[in-house]
Amino acid sequence: MPERMRVEVAPDKEVIALVYHAAKPYLADITLILGHGAGADQTSGFMTKFATELAARGVNTITFNFLYTEQGRRVPDTNNKLEACFRAVVETTREKKNRPWHAGDWRQVDGGTYRFADWCSWRRC
């Protein structure tokens, strides 16, 4: 069962991220952050299976819903709001240095919709 992690996106606005701990014998010292794609959330069959399988192979995996999904809305927020949510998850993860799933050095973060991986790499999230 994944660990729940509260992420404050803005005052009085938060999302719950799910942390899938890497299997100890295969620990790769990597943490991958995955945002959901359009039409599904972090509890979809694909996301949970993908995160569980990555963790079984040694990759700490964190999934999250964007704020609009947490609020039950179907229409995505503007890019600046999506970015703020993604950054909040990254920053909250960075702050958890004493957690067993914390990865020390960040090389890249990944997200589902809107090609956030490329965008964040360019912006140096």
Residue frames as a rotation matrix with the C-alpha (Angstrom) as fourth column:
MET 1
0.585 0.811 0.000 0.00
0.811 -0.585 0.000 0.00
0.000 0.000 -1.000 0.00
PRO 2
-0.137 -0.681 0.719 1.48
0.604 -0.633 -0.485 3.38
0.786 0.368 0.498 -0.95
GLU 3
-0.425 -0.108 -0.899 2.26
0.829 -0.444 -0.339 6.05
-0.362 -0.890 0.278 1.61
ARG 4
0.579 0.664 0.473 0.12
0.768 -0.639 -0.042 9.20
0.274 0.388 -0.880 1.46
MET 5
-0.538 -0.758 -0.369 1.97
0.808 -0.589 0.033 12.53
-0.242 -0.280 0.929 1.26
ARG 6
0.596 0.754 -0.275 0.16
0.674 -0.656 -0.338 15.84
-0.435 0.016 -0.900 1.65
VAL 7
-0.543 -0.730 0.414 1.33
0.839 -0.449 0.308 18.53
-0.038 0.515 0.857 -0.80
GLU 8
0.255 0.577 -0.776 0.34
0.452 -0.780 -0.432 22.15
-0.855 -0.241 -0.460 -0.32
VAL 9
-0.062 -0.183 0.981 -0.04
0.993 -0.113 0.041 23.74
0.103 0.976 0.189 -3.74
ALA 10
-0.472 0.019 0.882 -1.29
0.017 -0.999 0.031 27.11
0.882 0.029 0.471 -2.47
PRO 11
-0.922 0.196 0.334 -2.82
-0.367 -0.167 -0.915 28.35
-0.124 -0.966 0.225 0.79
ASP 12
-0.161 0.909 0.384 -5.91
-0.561 0.235 -0.793 26.21
-0.812 -0.343 0.472 1.41
LYS 13
0.720 0.332 -0.609 -5.22
-0.692 0.410 -0.594 24.11
0.052 0.850 0.525 -1.70
GLU 14
-0.275 -0.828 0.490 -3.56
-0.791 0.484 0.374 20.72
-0.546 -0.285 -0.788 -1.50
VAL 15
0.426 0.299 -0.853 -3.22
-0.703 0.703 -0.105 17.41
0.569 0.645 0.511 -3.28
ILE 16
0.513 -0.278 0.812 -2.40
-0.525 0.646 0.553 14.00
-0.679 -0.710 0.186 -1.91
ALA 17
0.074 -0.592 -0.803 0.53
-0.906 0.296 -0.302 12.26
0.416 0.750 -0.514 -3.57
LEU 18
0.940 0.190 0.283 1.03
-0.287 0.889 0.357 8.52
-0.184 -0.417 0.890 -3.26
VAL 19
0.040 -0.997 -0.068 4.52
-0.999 -0.040 0.005 7.17
-0.007 0.068 -0.998 -2.59
TYR 20
0.965 0.153 -0.211 5.31
-0.181 0.976 -0.120 3.67
0.188 0.154 0.970 -3.81
HIS 21
0.439 -0.836 0.329 8.43
-0.713 -0.101 0.694 2.49
-0.547 -0.539 -0.641 -1.96
ALA 22
0.192 -0.491 -0.850 11.10
-0.815 0.403 -0.417 0.68
0.547 0.772 -0.323 -3.93
ALA 23
0.955 0.073 -0.288 11.78
0.044 0.924 0.380 -2.94
0.293 -0.375 0.879 -3.11
LYS 24
0.731 -0.664 0.155 14.83
-0.461 -0.314 0.830 -3.04
-0.503 -0.678 -0.536 -0.83
PRO 25
0.240 -0.747 0.620 16.93
0.398 0.658 0.639 -5.66
-0.885 0.094 0.456 -2.63
TYR 26
0.079 -0.149 0.986 16.62
0.997 0.021 -0.077 -3.77
-0.009 0.989 0.150 -5.91
LEU 27
0.644 0.288 -0.709 16.80
0.447 -0.894 0.043 -0.17
-0.621 -0.345 -0.704 -4.63
ALA 28
0.235 -0.509 0.828 18.07
0.932 -0.122 -0.340 2.03
0.275 0.852 0.446 -7.47
ASP 29
-0.327 -0.305 -0.894 18.21
0.685 -0.728 -0.002 5.27
-0.651 -0.614 0.447 -5.40
ILE 30
-0.934 0.174 0.312 15.89
0.150 -0.601 0.785 6.95
0.324 0.780 0.535 -7.90
THR 31
-0.393 0.882 -0.259 12.61
0.405 -0.087 -0.910 8.71
-0.826 -0.462 -0.323 -7.26
LEU 32
-0.889 0.198 0.412 10.28
0.372 -0.211 0.904 9.19
0.266 0.957 0.114 -10.23
ILE 33
-0.563 0.734 -0.380 7.34
-0.020 -0.472 -0.881 11.60
-0.826 -0.489 0.280 -10.00
LEU 34
-0.863 0.336 0.376 4.37
0.474 0.286 0.833 10.89
0.172 0.898 -0.406 -12.25
GLY 35
-0.606 0.751 -0.265 1.40
-0.508 -0.621 -0.597 13.17
-0.612 -0.227 0.757 -12.84
HIS 36
-0.108 0.661 0.742 -1.76
0.421 0.707 -0.569 11.66
-0.901 0.251 -0.355 -14.30
GLY 37
-0.958 -0.123 0.259 -2.75
0.283 -0.262 0.923 12.03
-0.046 0.957 0.286 -17.92
ALA 38
-0.620 0.779 -0.094 -5.98
-0.784 -0.607 0.134 13.38
0.047 0.156 0.987 -19.34
GLY 39
0.080 0.825 -0.559 -9.04
-0.672 0.459 0.581 11.33
0.736 0.330 0.591 -18.53
ALA 40
0.480 0.042 -0.876 -7.69
0.461 0.838 0.292 9.38
0.747 -0.544 0.383 -15.57
ASP 41
0.686 -0.287 0.669 -6.27
-0.646 -0.663 0.378 10.08
0.335 -0.691 -0.640 -12.14
GLN 42
-0.304 -0.945 0.119 -3.51
-0.887 0.236 -0.397 8.61
0.347 -0.226 -0.910 -10.01
THR 43
-0.329 0.229 0.916 -5.75
-0.575 0.721 -0.387 5.78
-0.749 -0.654 -0.105 -8.83
SER 44
0.526 0.481 -0.702 -6.44
-0.851 0.294 -0.436 4.52
-0.004 0.826 0.563 -12.35
GLY 45
0.920 -0.116 0.374 -5.50
0.066 0.988 0.143 0.94
-0.386 -0.107 0.916 -13.08
PHE 46
0.658 -0.706 0.261 -2.66
0.419 0.055 -0.907 1.98
0.626 0.706 0.332 -15.35
MET 47
0.276 -0.583 0.764 -1.09
-0.561 -0.743 -0.364 4.45
0.780 -0.329 -0.532 -12.90
THR 48
0.562 -0.050 0.826 -1.25
-0.783 0.289 0.550 2.11
-0.266 -0.956 0.123 -9.90
LYS 49
0.920 -0.235 0.312 0.08
0.296 0.941 -0.163 -0.85
-0.255 0.242 0.936 -11.88
PHE 50
0.571 -0.728 0.379 2.86
0.237 -0.296 -0.925 1.22
0.786 0.618 0.003 -13.43
ALA 51
0.264 -0.450 0.853 3.93
-0.792 -0.606 -0.075 2.72
0.551 -0.655 -0.516 -10.08
THR 52
0.735 0.064 0.675 3.73
-0.526 0.681 0.509 -0.65
-0.427 -0.729 0.535 -8.31
GLU 53
0.885 -0.403 0.234 5.83
0.466 0.750 -0.470 -2.37
0.014 0.525 0.851 -10.98
LEU 54
0.401 -0.768 0.500 8.45
-0.118 -0.584 -0.803 0.40
0.908 0.263 -0.325 -10.98
ALA 55
0.355 -0.223 0.908 8.72
-0.924 -0.228 0.306 0.15
0.138 -0.948 -0.287 -7.20
ALA 56
0.894 0.005 0.447 9.09
-0.120 0.966 0.229 -3.63
-0.431 -0.259 0.865 -7.44
ARG 57
0.669 -0.670 0.322 12.05
0.649 0.316 -0.692 -3.01
0.361 0.672 0.646 -9.75
GLY 58
-0.083 -0.799 -0.596 13.77
0.989 -0.140 0.049 -0.60
-0.122 -0.585 0.802 -7.35
VAL 59
-0.711 -0.130 0.691 12.42
0.354 -0.915 0.192 2.80
0.608 0.381 0.697 -8.42
ASN 60
-0.569 0.542 -0.619 10.72
0.537 -0.325 -0.778 4.89
-0.623 -0.775 -0.106 -5.75
THR 61
-0.695 0.406 0.593 7.65
0.510 -0.303 0.805 6.24
0.507 0.862 0.003 -7.50
ILE 62
-0.651 0.515 -0.558 5.39
0.267 -0.532 -0.803 9.12
-0.711 -0.672 0.209 -6.51
THR 63
-0.522 0.578 0.627 2.07
0.730 -0.077 0.679 9.73
0.441 0.812 -0.382 -8.25
PHE 64
-0.700 0.360 -0.617 -0.18
0.259 -0.677 -0.689 12.74
-0.666 -0.642 0.381 -7.85
ASN 65
0.174 0.799 0.575 -3.32
0.984 -0.116 -0.138 14.33
-0.044 0.590 -0.806 -9.18
PHE 66
-0.779 -0.270 0.566 -3.30
0.349 -0.937 0.034 17.86
0.521 0.224 0.824 -10.46
LEU 67
-0.923 0.361 -0.135 -5.40
-0.051 -0.460 -0.886 20.23
-0.382 -0.811 0.443 -8.39
TYR 68
-0.414 0.822 -0.391 -8.31
-0.904 -0.320 0.284 20.34
0.108 0.471 0.876 -10.85
THR 69
-0.242 0.287 -0.927 -8.65
-0.154 0.932 0.328 16.56
0.958 0.222 -0.181 -10.57
GLU 70
-0.852 -0.106 -0.513 -8.48
0.469 0.283 -0.837 16.64
0.234 -0.953 -0.192 -6.78
GLN 71
-0.793 0.569 -0.218 -11.29
-0.346 -0.715 -0.608 19.22
-0.502 -0.406 0.764 -6.86
GLY 72
-0.255 0.724 0.641 -13.43
0.443 0.676 -0.588 16.96
-0.859 0.134 -0.494 -9.07
ARG 73
0.399 0.352 -0.847 -13.23
-0.524 -0.670 -0.525 19.13
-0.752 0.654 -0.083 -12.18
ARG 74
0.576 -0.118 0.809 -12.75
0.553 0.786 -0.278 17.65
-0.603 0.607 0.518 -15.66
VAL 75
0.862 -0.256 0.437 -11.31
0.238 -0.557 -0.796 20.67
0.447 0.790 -0.419 -17.46
PRO 76
0.107 -0.914 -0.391 -7.56
0.976 0.172 -0.135 21.11
0.190 -0.367 0.910 -16.84
ASP 77
0.607 -0.049 -0.793 -6.23
0.363 -0.871 0.331 24.25
-0.707 -0.489 -0.511 -15.23
THR 78
0.914 -0.379 -0.145 -4.07
-0.355 -0.574 -0.738 26.72
0.197 0.726 -0.659 -17.11
ASN 79
0.463 -0.804 -0.373 -0.43
0.344 0.551 -0.761 25.77
0.817 0.224 0.531 -17.61
ASN 80
-0.325 -0.635 0.701 0.78
-0.440 -0.554 -0.707 28.09
0.837 -0.538 -0.099 -14.83
LYS 81
0.312 0.499 0.809 -1.51
-0.950 0.154 0.271 26.33
0.010 -0.853 0.522 -12.32
LEU 82
0.962 -0.026 -0.271 -0.46
-0.018 0.987 -0.161 22.90
0.271 0.160 0.949 -13.57
GLU 83
0.106 -0.994 0.041 3.18
0.123 -0.027 -0.992 23.96
0.987 0.110 0.119 -13.25
ALA 84
-0.171 -0.132 0.976 2.61
-0.841 -0.497 -0.215 25.24
0.513 -0.858 -0.026 -9.72
CYS 85
0.775 0.500 0.386 1.11
-0.626 0.692 0.360 21.90
-0.087 -0.521 0.849 -8.71
PHE 86
0.783 -0.537 -0.314 3.96
0.284 0.758 -0.587 19.94
0.553 0.370 0.746 -10.28
ARG 87
-0.138 -0.870 0.473 6.56
-0.180 -0.447 -0.876 22.18
0.974 -0.206 -0.095 -8.61
ALA 88
0.197 0.285 0.938 4.82
-0.952 -0.175 0.253 21.79
0.236 -0.943 0.236 -5.25
VAL 89
0.990 0.141 0.011 5.09
-0.140 0.973 0.181 18.00
0.015 -0.181 0.983 -5.52
VAL 90
0.402 -0.913 -0.067 8.77
0.376 0.231 -0.897 18.25
0.835 0.335 0.436 -6.49
GLU 91
-0.216 -0.505 0.836 9.55
-0.504 -0.676 -0.539 20.66
0.837 -0.537 -0.109 -3.65
THR 92
0.548 0.469 0.693 7.64
-0.835 0.259 0.485 18.64
0.048 -0.844 0.534 -1.06
THR 93
0.941 -0.254 -0.225 9.51
0.215 0.959 -0.182 15.52
0.262 0.123 0.957 -2.16
ARG 94
0.089 -0.964 0.251 12.83
0.171 -0.234 -0.957 17.36
0.981 0.128 0.144 -1.88
GLU 95
-0.003 -0.027 1.000 11.96
-0.818 -0.575 -0.018 18.47
0.575 -0.818 -0.020 1.66
LYS 96
0.867 0.422 0.265 11.46
-0.498 0.713 0.494 14.85
0.019 -0.560 0.828 2.79
LYS 97
0.136 -0.936 -0.325 15.20
-0.777 0.103 -0.621 14.16
0.615 0.337 -0.713 3.04
ASN 98
-0.539 -0.358 0.762 14.84
-0.806 0.481 -0.345 11.80
-0.243 -0.800 -0.548 5.99
ARG 99
0.555 0.806 0.207 12.46
-0.665 0.579 -0.471 9.51
-0.500 0.124 0.857 4.11
PRO 100
-0.076 -0.617 0.783 13.77
0.079 0.779 0.622 6.21
-0.994 0.109 -0.011 2.73
TRP 101
0.377 0.293 0.879 12.44
0.845 0.279 -0.455 7.09
-0.379 0.915 -0.142 -0.73
HIS 102
0.809 -0.098 -0.579 14.16
-0.174 -0.982 -0.077 10.46
-0.561 0.163 -0.812 -1.00
ALA 103
0.523 -0.681 0.513 16.60
0.845 0.335 -0.418 10.65
0.113 0.652 0.750 -3.89
GLY 104
0.110 -0.574 -0.811 19.50
0.632 -0.589 0.503 12.99
-0.767 -0.568 0.298 -3.18
ASP 105
-0.756 -0.440 -0.484 20.31
-0.096 -0.657 0.748 14.33
-0.647 0.612 0.455 -6.64
TRP 106
0.374 0.922 0.101 17.62
0.143 0.050 -0.988 15.32
-0.916 0.384 -0.113 -9.11
ARG 107
-0.760 -0.613 0.215 18.31
0.261 0.015 0.965 14.77
-0.595 0.790 0.149 -12.78
GLN 108
-0.819 0.571 -0.052 14.83
-0.264 -0.295 0.919 14.87
0.509 0.766 0.392 -14.27
VAL 109
-0.589 0.752 0.296 11.23
-0.175 0.239 -0.955 14.77
-0.789 -0.614 -0.009 -13.21
ASP 110
-0.957 0.282 0.066 8.45
0.161 0.328 0.931 13.36
0.241 0.902 -0.359 -15.32
GLY 111
-0.518 0.852 -0.078 4.77
-0.342 -0.290 -0.894 14.11
-0.784 -0.437 0.442 -15.73
GLY 112
-0.248 0.515 0.821 1.90
0.669 0.704 -0.239 12.88
-0.700 0.490 -0.519 -17.78
THR 113
0.582 0.648 0.491 -0.08
0.799 -0.343 -0.494 15.54
-0.151 0.680 -0.718 -19.60
TYR 114
0.997 -0.034 -0.071 1.34
-0.049 -0.973 -0.225 18.61
-0.061 0.228 -0.972 -21.35
ARG 115
0.517 -0.854 -0.050 4.85
0.488 0.343 -0.803 17.17
0.703 0.391 0.594 -21.78
PHE 116
0.954 -0.092 0.286 5.92
-0.280 -0.621 0.732 18.43
0.110 -0.778 -0.618 -18.35
ALA 117
0.602 -0.791 0.105 9.09
0.595 0.532 0.602 16.35
-0.532 -0.300 0.791 -18.42
ASP 118
-0.001 -0.600 0.800 10.49
0.936 -0.282 -0.210 18.35
0.352 0.749 0.562 -21.33
TRP 119
0.512 0.282 0.811 9.18
0.141 -0.959 0.245 21.61
0.848 -0.011 -0.531 -19.98
CYS 120
0.989 -0.123 0.083 10.50
-0.102 -0.155 0.983 21.08
-0.108 -0.980 -0.166 -16.46
SER 121
0.371 -0.909 0.188 13.86
0.860 0.413 0.299 19.93
-0.350 0.051 0.935 -17.76
TRP 122
0.012 -0.306 0.952 14.11
0.718 -0.660 -0.221 23.12
0.696 0.686 0.212 -19.77
ARG 123
0.550 0.318 0.772 12.98
-0.215 -0.840 0.499 25.22
0.807 -0.441 -0.394 -16.78
ARG 124
-0.531 -0.802 -0.273 15.22
-0.028 0.339 -0.940 23.24
0.847 -0.492 -0.202 -14.38
CYS 125
0.533 0.817 0.220 12.43
-0.373 -0.007 0.928 22.30
0.760 -0.576 0.301 -11.95
